[in-house]
Amino acid sequence: MGRLDERVAIVTGGARGIGAAVARALGAEGATVVVADILDAEGTALAAELDNRSRHLHLDVTDEHSWQKGLAETERELGPVSVLVNNAGVAGWGTMEEESLAQFRRVIDVNLQGPWLGMRTVAPSLRRAGGGVIVNISSLAGLTGYAGVGGYVASKWGLRGLTKTAALELAPDGIRVCSVHPGAIRTTMTAGFDDSFVSAQPLPRFGEPEEVARTVLFVVTEATFSTGSEFVLDGGVLAGAPTVLDADH
Ligand SMILES: NC(=O)c1ccc[n+]([C@@H]2O[C@H](COP(=O)([O-])OP(=O)(O)OC[C@H]3O[C@@H](n4cnc5c(N)ncnc54)[C@H](O)[C@@H]3O)[C@@H](O)[C@H]2O)c1
């Protein structure tokens, strides 16, 4: 018996990276997983690996019609949704002066407008399921600043705030909404960085997608008194600067 037997979960950006690990973790607990992504080949292959009711859904999170159509199909075929993981995201590199307006807007569209559309579209389904959980994948970049990724930082801080508003609005319906804040995780998104990127962290390594997935699973299945809350897995970065204070100096 899994802890999510007979539950339907949508994972956006579920075709690869952190989303794929989350889809596998939810599926291993018995959930029927809708792998919602624009990458059709990868999404279809992953859904086939999960239980036989799990499926790939072609979903562009920036497109309201895509959400409405995708939710209608999901409910018709699988029933109401109990878990929504807003994971789809893109990075955008460049200082404020380098990043183009088009790129800034794209990052905000996918990383912030996407989850906003997802939550408002899926909330009625979560109500029909009798309550549920939304997990928004923000970032360490939603808790601190980073030079060179302004649009990304803005999108992830925005998602952190939106999570709290959604938590307040949906609590009366038995729907919890939390944000998860990973530090550097080894995926396609960070493929351009070598180990020197993480060597100054207290835990000097990249995190693995499965570590994020276990945190998401904890939020969904165990954190039953948490809503509007932030779950951080950052290798200790927010613990502070690695300065050694010596009383002799
Ligand atoms: N990798 C990290 O270090 C890290 C750290 C903190 C937060 N995150 C966040 O975790 C999430 C997953 O990132 P990842 O590292 O697995 O990256 P990834 O690039 O491997 O995966 C992102 C997924 O999102 C999908 N996607 C992109 N745009 C989409 C759209 N418009 N509609 C639907 N799907 C779309 C992609 O097709 C891909 O499958 C992102 O929100 C990212 O910002 C990543």
Ligand as a Chemical Component Dictionary entry (heavy atoms), coordinates in Angstrom:
data_LIG
# 
_chem_comp.id                   LIG 
_chem_comp.type                 NON-POLYMER 
_chem_comp.pdbx_formal_charge   0 
_chem_comp.three_letter_code    LIG 
# 
loop_
_chem_comp_atom.comp_id 
_chem_comp_atom.atom_id 
_chem_comp_atom.alt_atom_id 
_chem_comp_atom.type_symbol 
_chem_comp_atom.charge 
_chem_comp_atom.model_Cartn_x 
_chem_comp_atom.model_Cartn_y 
_chem_comp_atom.model_Cartn_z 
_chem_comp_atom.pdbx_ordinal 
LIG N1  N1  N 0  18.885 22.592 -10.946 1  
LIG C1  C1  C 0  18.999 23.464 -9.952  2  
LIG O1  O1  O 0  20.107 23.743 -9.440  3  
LIG C2  C2  C 0  17.778 24.128 -9.394  4  
LIG C3  C3  C 0  17.912 24.814 -8.178  5  
LIG C4  C4  C 0  16.807 25.447 -7.633  6  
LIG C5  C5  C 0  15.587 25.381 -8.276  7  
LIG N2  N2  N 1  15.493 24.703 -9.462  8  
LIG C6  C6  C 0  14.185 24.688 -10.099 9  
LIG O2  O2  O 0  13.756 23.353 -10.258 10 
LIG C7  C7  C 0  12.873 23.259 -11.369 11 
LIG C8  C8  C 0  13.332 22.128 -12.278 12 
LIG O3  O3  O 0  14.604 22.461 -12.799 13 
LIG P1  P1  P 0  15.669 21.392 -13.336 14 
LIG O4  O4  O 0  16.955 21.732 -12.709 15 
LIG O5  O5  O -1 15.124 20.006 -13.226 16 
LIG O6  O6  O 0  15.768 21.867 -14.863 17 
LIG P2  P2  P 0  15.594 21.092 -16.241 18 
LIG O7  O7  O 0  15.950 22.094 -17.277 19 
LIG O8  O8  O 0  16.312 19.792 -16.240 20 
LIG O9  O9  O 0  14.035 20.760 -16.302 21 
LIG C9  C9  C 0  13.070 21.743 -16.485 22 
LIG C10 C10 C 0  11.846 21.104 -17.100 23 
LIG O10 O10 O 0  10.850 22.125 -17.266 24 
LIG C11 C11 C 0  10.290 21.962 -18.557 25 
LIG N3  N3  N 0  9.725  23.211 -19.048 26 
LIG C12 C12 C 0  10.387 24.366 -19.375 27 
LIG N4  N4  N 0  9.533  25.267 -19.849 28 
LIG C13 C13 C 0  8.297  24.707 -19.813 29 
LIG C14 C14 C 0  6.996  25.153 -20.180 30 
LIG N5  N5  N 0  6.794  26.377 -20.707 31 
LIG N6  N6  N 0  5.943  24.329 -19.996 32 
LIG C15 C15 C 0  6.151  23.074 -19.498 33 
LIG N7  N7  N 0  7.351  22.586 -19.157 34 
LIG C16 C16 C 0  8.418  23.397 -19.312 35 
LIG C17 C17 C 0  11.462 21.478 -19.424 36 
LIG O11 O11 O 0  11.009 20.921 -20.641 37 
LIG C18 C18 C 0  12.140 20.493 -18.499 38 
LIG O12 O12 O 0  11.593 19.206 -18.590 39 
LIG C19 C19 C 0  12.887 24.641 -12.032 40 
LIG O13 O13 O 0  11.764 25.380 -11.595 41 
LIG C20 C20 C 0  14.164 25.255 -11.500 42 
LIG O14 O14 O 0  14.109 26.669 -11.510 43 
LIG C21 C21 C 0  16.560 24.087 -10.031 44 
# 
loop_
_chem_comp_bond.comp_id 
_chem_comp_bond.atom_id_1 
_chem_comp_bond.atom_id_2 
_chem_comp_bond.value_order 
_chem_comp_bond.pdbx_ordinal 
LIG N1  C1  SING 1  
LIG C1  O1  DOUB 2  
LIG C1  C2  SING 3  
LIG C2  C3  SING 4  
LIG C2  C21 DOUB 5  
LIG C3  C4  DOUB 6  
LIG C4  C5  SING 7  
LIG C5  N2  DOUB 8  
LIG N2  C6  SING 9  
LIG N2  C21 SING 10 
LIG C6  O2  SING 11 
LIG C6  C20 SING 12 
LIG O2  C7  SING 13 
LIG C7  C8  SING 14 
LIG C7  C19 SING 15 
LIG C8  O3  SING 16 
LIG O3  P1  SING 17 
LIG P1  O4  DOUB 18 
LIG P1  O5  SING 19 
LIG P1  O6  SING 20 
LIG O6  P2  SING 21 
LIG P2  O7  DOUB 22 
LIG P2  O8  SING 23 
LIG P2  O9  SING 24 
LIG O9  C9  SING 25 
LIG C9  C10 SING 26 
LIG C10 O10 SING 27 
LIG C10 C18 SING 28 
LIG O10 C11 SING 29 
LIG C11 N3  SING 30 
LIG C11 C17 SING 31 
LIG N3  C12 SING 32 
LIG N3  C16 SING 33 
LIG C12 N4  DOUB 34 
LIG N4  C13 SING 35 
LIG C13 C14 SING 36 
LIG C13 C16 DOUB 37 
LIG C14 N5  SING 38 
LIG C14 N6  DOUB 39 
LIG N6  C15 SING 40 
LIG C15 N7  DOUB 41 
LIG N7  C16 SING 42 
LIG C17 O11 SING 43 
LIG C17 C18 SING 44 
LIG C18 O12 SING 45 
LIG C19 O13 SING 46 
LIG C19 C20 SING 47 
LIG C20 O14 SING 48 
# 
